[in-house]
Amino acid sequence: MLEKIRDKIQGWAAARETVAGWKKAGQRVVFTNGCFDLLHFGHITYLARARELGDRLVVGLNGEQSVRRLKGPGRPINDEPTRQLLLAALEFVDLVVAFEQDTPFELISLLKPNVLVKGGDYRPEDIVGADVVLAAGGEVKALPFIEGYSTTAIEARIRSESRQGKHGGTD
């Protein structure tokens, strides 16, 4: 089972071939991206909804240096292999591809998905790679966020409870 999950984690060249094969078979490929540092309810809901927009879901995952530049020196909390495996273990995620750039523009340009999706804090016209996907005849969508769920909020709550001496034992 673990091997099947690991097969979903691919480098750029293998991902290009995989996506091309899916598209040749007439499957609709959806792409989204993010840090996915502490996987939570909001992430799961968002990814499941993204997958409903097509036949296959590709997740571009910010690599460790990319996360650090975007989120600060204390991040990521989980290392890249852990984040890759957690995402790949999700039934509705078909492929996980890491990138070290600050944006997934190059990866989107390589894969040319049929649908590009980001969270509701983006307007479709502001989503990185939208021009590439639209030029190839694809769609760009912004899905609504589930309020109250964010890695930053979870991290802050953990730090606050830790400073106050609140802990419930072992996890």
C-alpha distance (Angstrom), angle and dihedral (degrees) to the residues before:
residue distance angle dihedral
M1 . . .
L2 3.82 . .
E3 3.80 90.4 .
K4 3.82 90.5 54.5
I5 3.80 89.3 52.4
R6 3.82 92.1 47.8
D7 3.82 90.0 51.5
K8 3.81 87.4 67.0
I9 3.83 90.1 62.9
Q10 3.79 108.8 82.8
G11 3.78 142.0 164.6
W12 3.77 122.0 -120.2
A13 3.82 98.9 -90.3
A14 3.81 94.2 48.6
A15 3.82 90.9 43.9
R16 3.82 90.8 52.9
E17 3.82 89.9 54.0
T18 3.80 93.2 44.6
V19 3.80 93.7 49.6
A20 3.81 92.0 44.7
G21 3.81 89.1 53.3
W22 3.79 92.4 50.5
K23 3.80 91.9 48.4
K24 3.83 91.7 47.1
A25 3.82 87.6 53.7
G26 3.82 88.4 55.3
Q27 3.79 96.2 -106.0
R28 3.79 120.0 147.8
V29 3.82 110.3 -124.8
V30 3.82 120.3 -151.1
F31 3.81 121.2 -163.5
T32 3.77 129.8 -163.9
N33 3.77 133.1 158.7
G34 3.76 144.3 -161.8
C35 3.79 147.9 127.4
F36 3.82 95.8 -88.5
D37 3.78 89.1 -170.2
L38 3.81 100.6 160.8
L39 3.79 106.2 19.6
H40 3.82 108.4 -135.8
F41 3.80 143.4 165.2
G42 3.80 92.8 -81.7
H43 3.81 91.6 53.6
I44 3.80 93.5 48.0
T45 3.81 93.0 48.8
Y46 3.81 92.1 46.1
L47 3.82 94.1 48.4
A48 3.81 92.9 46.3
R49 3.81 90.3 51.3
A50 3.80 91.1 47.2
R51 3.81 90.5 52.9
E52 3.82 90.3 52.6
L53 3.82 87.7 65.9
G54 3.80 92.6 68.1
D55 3.79 149.6 -2.9
R56 3.80 97.9 -89.8
L57 3.80 133.4 30.9
V58 3.80 121.7 -150.0
V59 3.80 117.4 -169.3
G60 3.79 118.0 -157.9
L61 3.80 105.9 -153.0
N62 3.80 122.2 -155.8
G63 3.80 107.8 -123.4
E64 3.79 121.3 -128.0
Q65 3.82 97.5 -92.1
S66 3.80 90.6 45.8
V67 3.82 91.5 52.0
R68 3.80 90.9 47.6
R69 3.81 91.6 52.7
L70 3.80 92.4 47.0
K71 3.81 101.5 38.3
G72 3.80 105.4 25.0
P73 3.80 140.1 -104.3
G74 3.82 96.4 -55.3
R75 3.77 93.3 60.0
P76 2.89 146.7 125.2
I77 3.77 96.5 42.8
N78 3.81 92.1 -169.7
D79 3.79 118.7 45.6
E80 3.78 121.9 -116.3
P81 3.83 97.7 -100.3
T82 3.81 90.3 51.9
R83 3.80 93.1 49.0
Q84 3.82 90.9 46.3
L85 3.80 92.8 50.8
L86 3.81 94.2 46.0
L87 3.80 91.4 52.4
A88 3.81 93.9 43.3
A89 3.81 90.1 51.3
L90 3.80 90.0 63.5
E91 3.80 110.8 100.4
F92 3.80 94.0 -137.9
V93 3.83 95.1 51.2
D94 3.80 111.2 87.6
L95 3.80 101.8 177.5
V96 3.82 137.6 14.4
V97 3.81 120.1 -161.6
A98 3.81 123.1 178.7
F99 3.80 123.5 -143.8
E100 3.80 130.4 -171.9
Q101 3.79 98.7 -158.3
D102 3.80 119.6 100.0
T103 3.80 89.8 -113.7
P104 3.81 132.6 29.3
F105 3.82 92.8 -124.8
E106 3.81 95.1 118.5
L107 3.80 92.6 45.8
I108 3.81 92.2 48.5
S109 3.82 89.3 48.4
L110 3.80 89.5 52.5
L111 3.81 97.3 46.3
K112 3.83 100.2 33.7
P113 3.81 96.1 -159.9
N114 3.80 121.3 -156.7
V115 3.81 91.4 -126.4
L116 3.81 129.0 29.4
V117 3.81 115.8 -161.9
K118 3.81 134.9 -173.4
G119 3.79 134.9 165.0
G120 3.76 126.1 -79.8
D121 3.80 94.1 -94.7
Y122 3.83 86.8 76.9
R123 3.77 129.3 71.6
P124 3.82 110.1 -137.6
E125 3.80 92.1 -117.8
D126 3.83 90.5 54.8
I127 3.81 96.3 51.3
V128 3.81 112.4 115.2
G129 3.80 109.3 -111.5
A130 3.80 94.7 19.7
D131 3.80 90.6 121.5
V132 3.81 91.6 54.5
V133 3.81 94.2 48.2
L134 3.81 94.4 44.2
A135 3.83 91.7 47.8
A136 3.81 88.6 54.6
G137 3.82 90.7 52.6
G138 3.81 96.3 -100.3
E139 3.78 133.9 129.8
V140 3.79 133.4 -110.2
K141 3.80 121.0 -152.2
A142 3.80 138.5 178.0
L143 3.80 114.6 -149.5
P144 3.81 121.5 -153.8
F145 3.79 119.3 -102.9
I146 3.77 123.0 -123.2
E147 3.80 102.7 -122.0
G148 3.78 119.8 -123.0
Y149 3.79 98.9 31.5
S150 3.77 123.4 102.4
T151 3.78 135.4 131.0
T152 3.81 89.8 -127.6
A153 3.83 91.5 55.1
I154 3.81 91.9 46.6
E155 3.81 91.0 49.4
A156 3.82 91.4 49.0
R157 3.81 91.5 49.7
I158 3.81 91.7 50.1
R159 3.80 91.8 49.0
S160 3.82 92.0 46.9
E161 3.80 93.8 49.5
S162 3.79 90.4 45.6
R163 3.84 91.4 53.7
Q164 3.79 89.9 48.5
G165 3.80 91.5 51.4
K166 3.78 93.6 -115.6
H167 3.73 113.5 144.3
G168 3.74 130.4 143.4
G169 3.78 99.1 -145.2
T170 3.77 123.8 -102.1
D171 3.77 125.8 1.1
